[in-house]
Amino acid sequence: MRADPLAGLTEAQRAAVTHPGGALAVTGGAGSGKTTVLAHRFAWLAAAQGSPRRLLAVVASDRARDELLARLAELVAPPYDELEVVTFHALCHGIVASEALEAGVDPLFVPVSRADRVALLLDRLGELTLRRHEIRGNPAPLVASFVARIDRLKEEMVTPDTQMERARRALQLAADGGDAARSLAEREVEFAQIYADHDRLLADRGALDHGDLVLTAFRLLHERPHVRERVAARHRHVLVDEYQEATLAEGAVLGLLCAEHGQITVAGDDAQTRRRFGSVGGRNLADFAREYPEATEIDLGPSQRCADAIARVASAVVAD
């Protein structure tokens, strides 16, 4: 016998779990029960429709996936192979793999890691233009920095062509800015070419990195309405944990995935946004409110697992 999905919940948590439909944002501090609400809402929706089929939960990591599946095993009746809990990476991989011909990619494409790409660029270093960047004896750190920057650009949906346009514009503006400005702009043009070469080398091998998977999924859903309808039909309600951690590109994919039905529940807290490369990466909860102006927002309040004073200190450290 499964546990009651409404048992032991606070009033706010119960309201979120039993939200009748449409877009819903569940907010609250660390430890306020956002993931609990997501698990119980998944179970409540599964009970309401008689099956967890066509429910999709998206989480930020493999560890979070395992934890959510463990919770759902206590709340949802078997068979558990119908529980669809995936990371953003797995979600986009699944969309692209199932619609490979529509996406124009090799159905046998190979996902590659950051380490794989660093090794590839090092192996083909002689084909890269590196006149403006200093290698300093060991090229590995420089190449790794290129790959990390490429990943950040893909998170922000910046293509090699767009990056080259930006770099050339900067070079024009730097014409009268002195040697230092011109040198910096020339390095930017060179990096944009390395970005293009990086993607060309991956394409030659039928490989896609994580950024490619997300951007390919976005283009597929954006440019092929019939595919968007087909994919959306497989996921009639989408629940997203740690929504503030989604990149711009991942948020765009989620928006298209739910465009047909608008049934999306997100849980998050902007105060917990991880800092990406020296800057705050998340702005997605504010974006969610703009994209779904009719959305219901339910605030779960402060932490349920630690004293208010500790919660205030934690929030202050994050905000600093």
C-alpha positions in Angstrom: 0.0 0.0 0.0 1.3 3.4 -1.0 1.7 6.3 1.4 -0.9 9.1 1.2 0.6 11.9 -0.9 -1.2 14.5 1.3 -0.1 13.0 4.7 2.1 15.2 6.9 2.1 18.3 4.7 1.8 21.9 5.8 -1.1 23.9 4.5 1.0 25.6 1.9 2.6 22.3 0.8 -0.9 20.7 0.5 -2.1 23.6 -1.7 0.8 23.2 -4.0 0.4 19.4 -4.3 -3.3 19.7 -5.1 -3.0 22.6 -7.5 -5.8 21.9 -10.0 -3.9 22.7 -13.1 -1.9 25.2 -15.2 1.5 26.7 -14.4 2.7 26.6 -10.8 5.8 28.0 -9.2 6.7 26.6 -5.7 9.2 28.8 -3.9 10.8 28.7 -0.5 14.1 28.7 1.3 16.5 25.8 1.6 14.8 23.0 3.5 11.3 24.4 3.1 10.1 21.2 1.4 10.2 22.1 -2.3 11.4 18.7 -3.4 8.9 17.0 -1.1 6.1 19.0 -2.7 7.4 18.0 -6.2 7.4 14.3 -5.2 4.0 14.4 -3.6 2.5 16.4 -6.5 3.9 13.8 -8.9 2.2 11.1 -6.8 -1.0 13.1 -6.5 -1.2 13.6 -10.3 -0.4 10.0 -10.9 -3.2 8.9 -8.6 -5.6 11.4 -10.3 -5.0 10.0 -13.7 -4.6 6.4 -12.6 -1.0 6.1 -13.8 2.3 8.0 -13.8 2.5 7.7 -17.5 2.9 11.1 -19.3 4.3 12.7 -16.2 7.8 13.9 -16.5 10.1 15.1 -13.6 13.3 17.0 -14.5 16.1 17.3 -12.0 19.5 18.9 -11.9 21.7 15.9 -11.3 21.9 12.1 -11.2 22.0 12.2 -7.4 18.8 14.3 -7.4 17.3 11.8 -9.8 18.1 8.8 -7.5 16.7 10.7 -4.5 13.5 11.6 -6.2 12.9 8.1 -7.5 13.4 6.7 -4.0 10.7 9.1 -2.7 8.4 8.2 -5.5 8.8 4.5 -4.8 7.1 5.1 -1.5 4.3 7.2 -3.0 3.4 5.7 -6.3 2.2 2.2 -7.0 4.3 0.0 -9.3 5.3 -0.7 -12.1 8.1 1.7 -11.5 9.4 1.6 -15.0 6.7 4.1 -15.8 8.3 6.7 -13.5 10.1 9.2 -15.8 12.6 11.2 -13.8 15.5 12.6 -15.9 18.2 15.2 -15.8 18.2 18.1 -18.3 21.0 16.3 -20.2 19.0 13.0 -20.4 15.8 14.9 -21.4 17.5 16.6 -24.3 19.4 13.5 -25.3 16.1 11.6 -25.4 14.3 14.2 -27.5 17.2 14.4 -30.0 17.7 10.6 -30.1 13.9 9.9 -30.6 13.6 12.5 -33.3 17.1 12.2 -34.9 16.0 12.2 -38.5 13.8 15.3 -37.9 16.7 16.9 -36.1 19.1 16.2 -39.0 21.6 14.3 -36.9 23.1 10.8 -37.1 20.8 8.5 -35.2 24.0 6.9 -33.8 25.4 10.2 -32.6 27.8 10.0 -29.6 27.5 12.4 -26.6 30.9 13.6 -25.6 32.2 15.0 -22.3 34.3 18.1 -21.7 37.3 15.9 -21.2 36.7 14.2 -24.5 36.6 17.6 -26.3 39.8 18.9 -24.6 41.5 15.7 -25.7 40.2 16.1 -29.3 41.4 19.7 -29.5 44.8 18.8 -28.2 45.0 16.0 -30.7 44.2 18.5 -33.5 46.1 21.4 -32.1 48.0 21.9 -35.3 44.7 22.7 -37.1 43.8 25.5 -34.7 44.8 29.1 -35.2 46.7 30.1 -32.1 48.7 33.2 -33.0 47.1 35.5 -30.5 46.9 33.2 -27.5 49.9 32.2 -25.3 50.3 28.5 -24.8 53.1 28.8 -22.2 54.6 25.4 -22.9 51.6 23.2 -21.9 48.6 23.8 -24.1 46.1 21.8 -22.0 45.1 24.6 -19.6 44.5 27.0 -22.5 42.5 24.4 -24.5 40.4 23.5 -21.3 39.6 27.2 -20.9 38.4 27.4 -24.5 36.1 24.4 -24.0 34.7 25.8 -20.7 34.0 29.2 -22.4 32.3 27.4 -25.3 30.1 25.6 -22.8 29.1 28.9 -21.3 28.2 30.4 -24.7 26.0 27.5 -25.5 24.2 27.8 -22.2 23.4 31.4 -23.3 22.4 30.1 -26.8 25.3 31.9 -28.5 26.4 30.2 -31.7 29.9 30.3 -33.4 28.5 32.6 -36.1 27.1 35.0 -33.5 30.3 34.9 -31.5 32.3 35.7 -34.7 30.0 38.6 -35.5 30.5 40.0 -32.0 34.3 39.6 -32.2 34.5 41.3 -35.6 32.4 44.2 -34.4 34.7 44.5 -31.4 37.7 44.5 -33.7 36.2 47.4 -35.7 35.5 49.4 -32.6 39.0 48.8 -31.4 40.6 50.2 -34.6 41.3 53.5 -32.9 41.6 52.1 -29.3 45.3 51.5 -29.1 47.4 48.4 -29.3 45.9 46.7 -26.1 42.4 47.1 -27.4 43.3 45.8 -30.8 45.2 42.8 -29.3 42.2 41.9 -27.2 39.8 42.1 -30.1 42.1 40.0 -32.3 42.1 37.3 -29.6 38.4 37.4 -29.6 38.2 36.8 -33.3 40.7 34.0 -33.0 38.6 32.4 -30.2 35.5 32.6 -32.3 37.3 30.7 -35.0 38.4 28.1 -32.4 34.7 27.8 -31.3 33.7 27.1 -35.0 36.6 24.6 -35.4 35.5 22.9 -32.2 32.0 22.4 -33.5 33.2 21.3 -36.9 35.5 18.6 -35.4 32.5 17.3 -33.3 30.3 17.3 -36.4 32.9 15.4 -38.4 32.7 12.6 -35.8 28.9 12.6 -35.5 29.3 13.7 -31.8 27.3 16.2 -29.7 28.3 17.8 -26.5 25.8 18.8 -23.8 25.3 22.3 -25.2 24.6 20.8 -28.7 22.0 18.4 -27.3 20.2 21.3 -25.6 20.4 23.6 -28.6 19.4 20.8 -31.1 16.4 20.0 -28.9 15.4 23.6 -28.8 15.7 24.1 -32.6 13.8 20.9 -33.2 10.9 21.9 -31.0 11.0 25.5 -32.2 11.1 24.8 -36.0 9.0 21.6 -36.2 5.6 22.2 -34.7 4.5 18.6 -35.5 7.5 17.3 -33.5 6.7 19.6 -30.6 3.2 18.3 -30.5 4.4 14.7 -30.6 6.9 15.2 -27.8 4.5 17.2 -25.7 1.9 14.4 -26.0 4.4 12.1 -24.3 4.8 14.6 -21.4 1.4 16.0 -20.4 2.6 17.5 -17.2 6.2 18.5 -16.5 7.6 19.0 -13.0 11.0 20.7 -12.6 13.1 20.7 -9.4 15.8 23.4 -8.7 14.4 25.4 -11.6 16.7 28.3 -10.8 19.6 26.2 -11.9 18.4 25.8 -15.5 20.4 27.6 -18.1 18.9 30.0 -20.6 18.9 27.2 -23.2 17.5 24.6 -20.9 14.7 27.0 -19.8 13.9 27.6 -23.5 13.5 23.9 -24.1 11.2 23.5 -21.2 9.1 26.4 -22.4 8.6 24.8 -25.8 8.0 21.4 -24.2 5.1 22.8 -22.3 3.8 25.3 -24.9 1.1 22.9 -26.1 -0.5 22.3 -22.7 0.9 24.8 -20.2 1.0 22.1 -17.5 4.2 22.8 -15.7 5.2 22.9 -12.0 8.6 24.3 -11.0 10.3 24.4 -7.7 13.1 26.7 -6.9 14.7 29.5 -4.9 16.7 32.3 -6.5 18.7 32.7 -3.3 20.1 29.2 -3.9 21.3 29.8 -7.4 24.8 28.5 -8.0 27.3 31.0 -9.1 28.6 30.3 -12.6 32.1 31.4 -13.4 32.0 34.4 -11.1 28.4 35.6 -11.8 25.0 34.6 -10.6 23.7 32.2 -13.2 20.0 32.0 -12.4 17.3 34.3 -13.3 14.8 31.7 -14.3 12.1 32.2 -11.7 11.6 35.8 -12.8 11.6 34.6 -16.4 9.0 31.9 -15.4 6.7 34.6 -14.1 7.0 36.6 -17.3 6.5 33.5 -19.5 3.5 32.3 -17.5 1.7 35.5 -16.3 -1.3 33.5 -15.1 0.9 31.1 -13.1 0.1 30.5 -9.5 3.0 31.0 -7.0 3.0 29.3 -3.6 5.7 30.2 -1.2 6.5 27.5 1.3 8.3 29.9 3.6 11.5 29.3 5.6 13.3 26.0 6.2 11.5 23.2 7.9 14.6 21.5 9.0 16.7 24.1 10.7 16.3 27.0 13.0 15.3 30.4 11.6 18.6 31.9 12.8 20.6 29.3 10.8 18.4 29.8 7.8 18.9 33.6 7.9 22.7 33.1 8.2 22.7 30.7 5.2 20.7 33.2 3.1 23.0 36.0 4.0 26.1 34.0 3.0 24.5 33.2 -0.4 23.5 36.8 -1.0 27.0 38.1 -0.1 
